Amino acid sequence: MPKMGLILQGGGALGAYEYGAVQRLNERMTEISYESRFLVHHADADGSLAPFTNMLEAIERDLPPDSSVRATESFHQLFRLRALKNLR
């Protein structure tokens, strides 16, 4: 992976804000990297993730509303992948 540098300016509240923004940017870059690897391994020949995202929607629809699984962090992370159906 290519490396890059970033110069932050200021201090105090500005420095804290910039540091928080950099942390979020790093998290998002990790998510994008994961999504790209996911696509390579799970997309159909035409690049569609429809079977996968349809399965996620079926789980959400069929899982009882009061299921303790719905409260887990893993469940919420998994369901963030529903957005993958918007990728082409």
Secondary structure, 3 states (H helix, E strand, C coil): CCCCCCCCCCCHHHHHHHHHHHHHHHHHHHHHHHHHHHHHHHCCCCCCCHHHHHHHHHHHHHCCCCCHHHHCHHHHHHHHHHHHHHCC
